[in-house]
Amino acid sequence: MQDNDKTVFVNDEKDDSNKKLEKIYAELGKVYYEGKFEDPLPELLPFFDEITKLKNLVKAPQKCPQCGNILKKEAVFCGKCGYKVR
């Protein structure tokens, strides 16, 4: 029975290590991207393009589909025409 407990413990450590590794990879990528990626490796360019596209979407103000009014980020209804946006 103690052997099984040790096995579970080792697996938990492995899972924690995998999570930490993924976090470090993500942080490394962010640092590299934000460093203006001078002379990036060609295989990384699609990642940079996707990140840039997503960041622009997040920054773009949301507009009411009915009247085009710029909405506040947390808006449920348009403040101009009352259209329910969520």
VENMO-V381228 format. One record per residue. N is the residue number from 1. RES is the residue in three letters. SS is DSSP state (a for helix, b for strand, c for the rest). PSI is psi as a letter, one per 40 degrees, with the letter a starting at -180 (999 if undefined). Layout:
n | res | ss | psi
N | RES | SS | PSI
N | RES | SS | PSI
This chain:
n | res | ss | psi
1 | MET | c | d
2 | GLN | a | d
3 | ASP | a | d
4 | ASN | a | d
5 | ASP | a | d
6 | LYS | a | d
7 | THR | a | d
8 | VAL | a | d
9 | PHE | a | d
10 | VAL | a | d
11 | ASN | a | d
12 | ASP | a | d
13 | GLU | a | d
14 | LYS | a | d
15 | ASP | a | d
16 | ASP | a | d
17 | SER | a | d
18 | ASN | a | d
19 | LYS | a | d
20 | LYS | a | d
21 | LEU | a | d
22 | GLU | a | d
23 | LYS | a | d
24 | ILE | a | d
25 | TYR | a | d
26 | ALA | a | d
27 | GLU | a | d
28 | LEU | a | d
29 | GLY | a | d
30 | LYS | a | d
31 | VAL | a | d
32 | TYR | a | d
33 | TYR | a | d
34 | GLU | a | e
35 | GLY | c | e
36 | LYS | c | e
37 | PHE | c | f
38 | GLU | c | h
39 | ASP | c | f
40 | PRO | c | i
41 | LEU | c | h
42 | PRO | a | d
43 | GLU | a | e
44 | LEU | a | e
45 | LEU | a | d
46 | PRO | a | d
47 | PHE | a | d
48 | PHE | a | d
49 | ASP | a | d
50 | GLU | a | d
51 | ILE | a | d
52 | THR | a | d
53 | LYS | a | d
54 | LEU | a | d
55 | LYS | a | d
56 | ASN | a | d
57 | LEU | a | d
58 | VAL | a | d
59 | LYS | a | d
60 | ALA | c | h
61 | PRO | c | h
62 | GLN | c | h
63 | LYS | b | i
64 | CYS | c | h
65 | PRO | c | e
66 | GLN | c | d
67 | CYS | c | e
68 | GLY | c | e
69 | ASN | c | h
70 | ILE | b | h
71 | LEU | c | i
72 | LYS | c | i
73 | LYS | c | d
74 | GLU | c | e
75 | ALA | c | h
76 | VAL | c | d
77 | PHE | b | i
78 | CYS | c | h
79 | GLY | c | e
80 | LYS | c | d
81 | CYS | c | e
82 | GLY | c | e
83 | TYR | c | h
84 | LYS | b | h
85 | VAL | c | e
86 | ARG | c | 999
